[in-house]
């Protein structure tokens, strides 16, 4: 998994959660965070304002419900 793959994933889906990125890209949170920070600094994505819970099963830890969106 590299920065380009993450960029394409967010671009294709427009708004994705940490949990979705970890699952789809097969990456752990410690590796994912620096990549997200890089894309934020480049102005390509931004953290999305969201409520503290999603509308699905609600079994994810709260930090994985954090969303990012393409700018």
N, CA, C and O atoms as a Tinker XYZ file with bonds, in Angstrom:
   284  protein
     1  N      0.852000   -1.175000    0.000000    73     2
     2  CA     0.000000    0.000000    0.000000    64     1     3
     3  C      0.890000    1.227000    0.000000    63     2     4     5
     4  O      1.822000    1.333000    0.797000    81     3
     5  N      0.597000    2.145000   -0.895000    73     3     6
     6  CA     1.370000    3.378000   -0.937000    64     5     7
     7  C      0.449000    4.589000   -0.984000    63     6     8     9
     8  O     -0.775000    4.460000   -1.007000    81     7
     9  N      1.055000    5.755000   -0.998000    73     7    10
    10  CA     0.300000    7.005000   -0.968000    64     9    11
    11  C     -0.627000    7.128000   -2.174000    63    10    12    13
    12  O     -1.755000    7.602000   -2.043000    81    11
    13  N     -0.163000    6.710000   -3.334000    73    11    14
    14  CA    -0.973000    6.789000   -4.559000    64    13    15
    15  C     -2.233000    5.929000   -4.452000    63    14    16    17
    16  O     -3.309000    6.350000   -4.878000    81    15
    17  N     -2.107000    4.737000   -3.891000    73    15    18
    18  CA    -3.268000    3.850000   -3.726000    64    17    19
    19  C     -4.302000    4.468000   -2.779000    63    18    20    21
    20  O     -5.506000    4.410000   -3.032000    81    19
    21  N     -3.817000    5.052000   -1.696000    73    19    22
    22  CA    -4.717000    5.701000   -0.750000    64    21    23
    23  C     -5.412000    6.883000   -1.415000    63    22    24    25
    24  O     -6.620000    7.061000   -1.261000    81    23
    25  N     -4.664000    7.680000   -2.143000    73    23    26
    26  CA    -5.228000    8.838000   -2.844000    64    25    27
    27  C     -6.321000    8.408000   -3.815000    63    26    28    29
    28  O     -7.389000    9.018000   -3.853000    81    27
    29  N     -6.067000    7.373000   -4.591000    73    27    30
    30  CA    -7.055000    6.870000   -5.548000    64    29    31
    31  C     -8.292000    6.328000   -4.842000    63    30    32    33
    32  O     -9.412000    6.516000   -5.317000    81    31
    33  N     -8.097000    5.662000   -3.720000    73    31    34
    34  CA    -9.221000    5.098000   -2.968000    64    33    35
    35  C    -10.150000    6.213000   -2.479000    63    34    36    37
    36  O    -11.366000    6.135000   -2.653000    81    35
    37  N     -9.574000    7.241000   -1.872000    73    35    38
    38  CA   -10.399000    8.346000   -1.374000    64    37    39
    39  C    -11.051000    9.082000   -2.538000    63    38    40    41
    40  O    -12.221000    9.456000   -2.452000    81    39
    41  N    -10.317000    9.295000   -3.621000    73    39    42
    42  CA   -10.876000    9.967000   -4.796000    64    41    43
    43  C    -12.063000    9.187000   -5.354000    63    42    44    45
    44  O    -13.096000    9.775000   -5.672000    81    43
    45  N    -11.924000    7.883000   -5.474000    73    43    46
    46  CA   -12.979000    7.053000   -6.060000    64    45    47
    47  C    -14.242000    7.004000   -5.210000    63    46    48    49
    48  O    -15.349000    6.963000   -5.747000    81    47
    49  N    -14.089000    7.008000   -3.894000    73    47    50
    50  CA   -15.250000    6.893000   -3.013000    64    49    51
    51  C    -15.678000    8.223000   -2.415000    63    50    52    53
    52  O    -16.756000    8.313000   -1.829000    81    51
    53  N    -14.857000    9.256000   -2.550000    73    51    54
    54  CA   -15.134000   10.624000   -2.128000    64    53    55
    55  C    -15.170000   10.828000   -0.615000    63    54    56    57
    56  O    -14.664000   11.846000   -0.142000    81    55
    57  N    -15.729000    9.930000    0.149000    73    55    58
    58  CA   -15.797000   10.054000    1.613000    64    57    59
    59  C    -15.684000    8.656000    2.205000    63    58    60    61
    60  O    -16.529000    7.797000    1.954000    81    59
    61  N    -14.634000    8.432000    2.994000    73    59    62
    62  CA   -14.375000    7.102000    3.549000    64    61    63
    63  C    -13.947000    7.187000    5.005000    63    62    64    65
    64  O    -13.380000    8.188000    5.443000    81    63
    65  N    -14.223000    6.139000    5.737000    73    63    66
    66  CA   -13.840000    6.080000    7.150000    64    65    67
    67  C    -12.478000    5.413000    7.296000    63    66    68    69
    68  O    -11.984000    4.746000    6.388000    81    67
    69  N    -11.894000    5.616000    8.465000    73    67    70
    70  CA   -10.635000    4.938000    8.799000    64    69    71
    71  C    -10.831000    3.422000    8.683000    63    70    72    73
    72  O     -9.984000    2.722000    8.128000    81    71
    73  N    -11.945000    2.924000    9.205000    73    71    74
    74  CA   -12.223000    1.482000    9.166000    64    73    75
    75  C    -12.271000    0.968000    7.724000    63    74    76    77
    76  O    -11.732000   -0.100000    7.431000    81    75
    77  N    -12.910000    1.717000    6.827000    73    75    78
    78  CA   -12.992000    1.294000    5.426000    64    77    79
    79  C    -11.614000    1.276000    4.778000    63    78    80    81
    80  O    -11.282000    0.349000    4.040000    81    79
    81  N    -10.815000    2.299000    5.056000    73    79    82
    82  CA    -9.471000    2.354000    4.469000    64    81    83
    83  C     -8.621000    1.192000    4.974000    63    82    84    85
    84  O     -7.920000    0.551000    4.191000    81    83
    85  N     -8.678000    0.915000    6.282000    73    83    86
    86  CA    -7.891000   -0.174000    6.844000    64    85    87
    87  C     -8.304000   -1.516000    6.252000    63    86    88    89
    88  O     -7.453000   -2.348000    5.936000    81    87
    89  N     -9.588000   -1.722000    6.105000    73    87    90
    90  CA   -10.086000   -2.986000    5.575000    64    89    91
    91  C     -9.743000   -3.154000    4.105000    63    90    92    93
    92  O     -9.183000   -4.177000    3.711000    81    91
    93  N    -10.072000   -2.162000    3.292000    73    91    94
    94  CA    -9.881000   -2.263000    1.853000    64    93    95
    95  C     -8.408000   -2.296000    1.459000    63    94    96    97
    96  O     -8.004000   -3.065000    0.588000    81    95
    97  N     -7.610000   -1.447000    2.115000    73    95    98
    98  CA    -6.202000   -1.323000    1.745000    64    97    99
    99  C     -5.295000   -2.259000    2.530000    63    98   100   101
   100  O     -4.087000   -2.300000    2.295000    81    99
   101  N     -5.876000   -3.016000    3.467000    73    99   102
   102  CA    -5.104000   -3.966000    4.283000    64   101   103
   103  C     -3.899000   -3.288000    4.933000    63   102   104   105
   104  O     -2.752000   -3.681000    4.718000    81   103
   105  N     -4.188000   -2.260000    5.733000    73   103   106
   106  CA    -3.146000   -1.484000    6.382000    64   105   107
   107  C     -3.560000   -1.233000    7.829000    63   106   108   109
   108  O     -4.749000   -1.142000    8.134000    81   107
   109  N     -2.580000   -1.124000    8.710000    73   107   110
   110  CA    -2.899000   -0.836000   10.106000    64   109   111
   111  C     -2.927000    0.673000   10.333000    63   110   112   113
   112  O     -2.407000    1.443000    9.526000    81   111
   113  N     -3.532000    1.078000   11.424000    73   111   114
   114  CA    -3.700000    2.495000   11.724000    64   113   115
   115  C     -2.398000    3.256000   11.856000    63   114   116   117
   116  O     -2.312000    4.418000   11.458000    81   115
   117  N     -1.371000    2.603000   12.419000    73   115   118
   118  CA    -0.076000    3.269000   12.584000    64   117   119
   119  C      0.577000    3.590000   11.247000    63   118   120   121
   120  O      1.300000    4.580000   11.137000    81   119
   121  N      0.337000    2.781000   10.246000    73   119   122
   122  CA     0.880000    3.043000    8.907000    64   121   123
   123  C     -0.007000    3.994000    8.120000    63   122   124   125
   124  O      0.477000    4.748000    7.276000    81   123
   125  N     -1.289000    3.960000    8.393000    73   123   126
   126  CA    -2.249000    4.776000    7.651000    64   125   127
   127  C     -2.179000    6.257000    8.026000    63   126   128   129
   128  O     -2.254000    7.119000    7.150000    81   127
   129  N     -2.038000    6.558000    9.302000    73   127   130
   130  CA    -2.080000    7.947000    9.756000    64   129   131
   131  C     -1.070000    8.874000    9.081000    63   130   132   133
   132  O     -1.459000    9.969000    8.675000    81   131
   133  N      0.209000    8.500000    8.938000    73   131   134
   134  CA     1.144000    9.398000    8.254000    64   133   135
   135  C      0.774000    9.644000    6.781000    63   134   136   137
   136  O      1.014000   10.727000    6.246000    81   135
   137  N      0.195000    8.636000    6.143000    73   135   138
   138  CA    -0.228000    8.795000    4.747000    64   137   139
   139  C     -1.395000    9.777000    4.660000    63   138   140   141
   140  O     -1.431000   10.629000    3.772000    81   139
   141  N     -2.342000    9.654000    5.581000    73   139   142
   142  CA    -3.470000   10.585000    5.612000    64   141   143
   143  C     -2.983000   12.009000    5.869000    63   142   144   145
   144  O     -3.432000   12.950000    5.215000    81   143
   145  N     -2.065000   12.165000    6.820000    73   143   146
   146  CA    -1.523000   13.482000    7.125000    64   145   147
   147  C     -0.849000   14.105000    5.907000    63   146   148   149
   148  O     -0.960000   15.310000    5.679000    81   147
   149  N     -0.164000   13.297000    5.139000    73   147   150
   150  CA     0.497000   13.785000    3.929000    64   149   151
   151  C     -0.521000   14.299000    2.911000    63   150   152   153
   152  O     -0.327000   15.359000    2.317000    81   151
   153  N     -1.599000   13.552000    2.711000    73   151   154
   154  CA    -2.621000   13.980000    1.758000    64   153   155
   155  C     -3.363000   15.223000    2.253000    63   154   156   157
   156  O     -3.774000   16.060000    1.448000    81   155
   157  N     -3.535000   15.347000    3.563000    73   155   158
   158  CA    -4.167000   16.543000    4.131000    64   157   159
   159  C     -3.262000   17.745000    3.888000    63   158   160   161
   160  O     -3.737000   18.798000    3.464000    81   159
   161  N     -1.969000   17.601000    4.151000    73   159   162
   162  CA    -1.017000   18.700000    3.946000    64   161   163
   163  C     -0.946000   19.135000    2.487000    63   162   164   165
   164  O     -0.725000   20.309000    2.191000    81   163
   165  N     -1.135000   18.184000    1.581000    73   163   166
   166  CA    -1.127000   18.498000    0.147000    64   165   167
   167  C     -2.426000   19.157000   -0.298000    63   166   168   169
   168  O     -2.520000   19.653000   -1.420000    81   167
   169  N     -3.427000   19.164000    0.578000    73   167   170
   170  CA    -4.706000   19.778000    0.257000    64   169   171
   171  C     -5.613000   18.919000   -0.605000    63   170   172   173
   172  O     -6.548000   19.425000   -1.223000    81   171
   173  N     -5.339000   17.618000   -0.648000    73   171   174
   174  CA    -6.138000   16.713000   -1.481000    64   173   175
   175  C     -7.342000   16.138000   -0.744000    63   174   176   177
   176  O     -8.384000   15.882000   -1.347000    81   175
   177  N     -7.194000   15.937000    0.558000    73   175   178
   178  CA    -8.286000   15.421000    1.368000    64   177   179
   179  C     -8.424000   16.283000    2.620000    63   178   180   181
   180  O     -7.536000   17.065000    2.957000    81   179
   181  N     -9.550000   16.121000    3.293000    73   179   182
   182  CA    -9.754000   16.801000    4.570000    64   181   183
   183  C    -10.546000   15.886000    5.485000    63   182   184   185
   184  O    -11.297000   15.016000    5.044000    81   183
   185  N    -10.349000   16.116000    6.774000    73   183   186
   186  CA   -11.125000   15.368000    7.758000    64   185   187
   187  C    -12.565000   15.849000    7.650000    63   186   188   189
   188  O    -12.825000   17.051000    7.587000    81   187
   189  N    -13.480000   14.920000    7.629000    73   187   190
   190  CA   -14.892000   15.235000    7.459000    64   189   191
   191  C    -15.556000   15.361000    8.824000    63   190   192   193
   192  O    -15.360000   14.524000    9.705000    81   191
   193  N    -16.336000   16.408000    8.982000    73   191   194
   194  CA   -17.098000   16.560000   10.214000    64   193   195
   195  C    -18.202000   15.512000   10.220000    63   194   196   197
   196  O    -18.932000   15.361000    9.240000    81   195
   197  N    -18.315000   14.802000   11.314000    73   195   198
   198  CA   -19.288000   13.728000   11.398000    64   197   199
   199  C    -19.723000   13.547000   12.839000    63   198   200   201
   200  O    -19.043000   13.994000   13.763000    81   199
   201  N    -20.838000   12.902000   13.026000    73   199   202
   202  CA   -21.285000   12.606000   14.386000    64   201   203
   203  C    -20.400000   11.511000   14.969000    63   202   204   205
   204  O    -19.596000   10.916000   14.252000    81   203
   205  N    -20.539000   11.248000   16.234000    73   203   206
   206  CA   -19.688000   10.265000   16.909000    64   205   207
   207  C    -20.100000    8.822000   16.632000    63   206   208   209
   208  O    -19.449000    7.899000   17.122000    81   207
   209  N    -21.146000    8.608000   15.873000    73   207   210
   210  CA   -21.552000    7.241000   15.553000    64   209   211
   211  C    -22.014000    7.151000   14.107000    63   210   212   213
   212  O    -22.527000    8.117000   13.542000    81   211
   213  N    -21.827000    5.986000   13.524000    73   211   214
   214  CA   -22.298000    5.784000   12.159000    64   213   215
   215  C    -23.702000    5.182000   12.202000    63   214   216   217
   216  O    -24.277000    5.013000   13.278000    81   215
   217  N    -24.232000    4.871000   11.070000    73   215   218
   218  CA   -25.611000    4.365000   11.003000    64   217   219
   219  C    -25.682000    2.871000   10.720000    63   218   220   221
   220  O    -26.749000    2.351000   10.394000    81   219
   221  N    -24.539000    2.168000   10.844000    73   219   222
   222  CA   -24.555000    0.738000   10.556000    64   221   223
   223  C    -24.533000   -0.061000   11.857000    63   222   224   225
   224  O    -25.350000    0.188000   12.743000    81   223
   225  N    -23.632000   -0.997000   11.982000    73   223   226
   226  CA   -23.650000   -1.909000   13.134000    64   225   227
   227  C    -23.191000   -1.263000   14.442000    63   226   228   229
   228  O    -23.526000   -1.764000   15.515000    81   227
   229  N    -22.442000   -0.177000   14.383000    73   227   230
   230  CA   -21.939000    0.568000   15.531000    64   229   231
   231  C    -21.002000   -0.247000   16.414000    63   230   232   233
   232  O    -20.953000   -0.039000   17.626000    81   231
   233  N    -20.265000   -1.164000   15.819000    73   231   234
   234  CA   -19.322000   -1.980000   16.578000    64   233   235
   235  C    -17.879000   -1.510000   16.426000    63   234   236   237
   236  O    -16.985000   -2.049000   17.078000    81   235
   237  N    -17.642000   -0.530000   15.590000    73   235   238
   238  CA   -16.285000   -0.030000   15.384000    64   237   239
   239  C    -15.877000    0.860000   16.558000    63   238   240   241
   240  O    -16.713000    1.555000   17.134000    81   239
   241  N    -14.597000    0.836000   16.908000    73   239   242
   242  CA   -14.112000    1.810000   17.883000    64   241   243
   243  C    -14.303000    3.225000   17.327000    63   242   244   245
   244  O    -14.244000    3.424000   16.114000    81   243
   245  N    -14.525000    4.180000   18.181000    73   243   246
   246  CA   -14.846000    5.540000   17.728000    64   245   247
   247  C    -13.781000    6.141000   16.819000    63   246   248   249
   248  O    -14.119000    6.906000   15.915000    81   247
   249  N    -12.505000    5.819000   17.029000    73   247   250
   250  CA   -11.462000    6.386000   16.179000    64   249   251
   251  C    -11.532000    5.866000   14.741000    63   250   252   253
   252  O    -11.016000    6.513000   13.830000    81   251
   253  N    -12.156000    4.722000   14.528000    73   251   254
   254  CA   -12.278000    4.173000   13.182000    64   253   255
   255  C    -13.471000    4.745000   12.433000    63   254   256   257
   256  O    -13.620000    4.513000   11.233000    81   255
   257  N    -14.323000    5.492000   13.133000    73   255   258
   258  CA   -15.481000    6.103000   12.487000    64   257   259
   259  C    -15.125000    7.502000   11.987000    63   258   260   261
   260  O    -15.975000    8.218000   11.458000    81   259
   261  N    -13.878000    7.873000   12.158000    73   259   262
   262  CA   -13.381000    9.149000   11.649000    64   261   263
   263  C    -13.407000    9.085000   10.118000    63   262   264   265
   264  O    -12.942000    8.107000    9.532000    81   263
   265  N    -13.949000   10.126000    9.468000    73   263   266
   266  CA   -14.076000   10.134000    8.011000    64   265   267
   267  C    -13.151000   11.167000    7.379000    63   266   268   269
   268  O    -12.854000   12.209000    7.963000    81   267
   269  N    -12.711000   10.845000    6.176000    73   267   270
   270  CA   -11.938000   11.772000    5.341000    64   269   271
   271  C    -12.635000   11.876000    4.009000    63   270   272   273
   272  O    -13.247000   10.915000    3.541000    81   271
   273  N    -12.545000   13.054000    3.390000    73   271   274
   274  CA   -13.201000   13.256000    2.096000    64   273   275
   275  C    -12.286000   13.965000    1.124000    63   274   276   277
   276  O    -11.400000   14.725000    1.514000    81   275
   277  N    -12.520000   13.701000   -0.151000    73   275   278
   278  CA   -11.776000   14.334000   -1.226000    64   277   279
   279  C    -12.176000   15.804000   -1.296000    63   278   280   281
   280  O    -13.353000   16.141000   -1.162000    81   279
   281  N    -11.195000   16.672000   -1.507000    73   279   282
   282  CA   -11.482000   18.113000   -1.561000    64   281   283
   283  C    -11.680000   18.541000   -2.998000    63   282   284
   284  O    -11.932000   19.717000   -3.262000    81   283
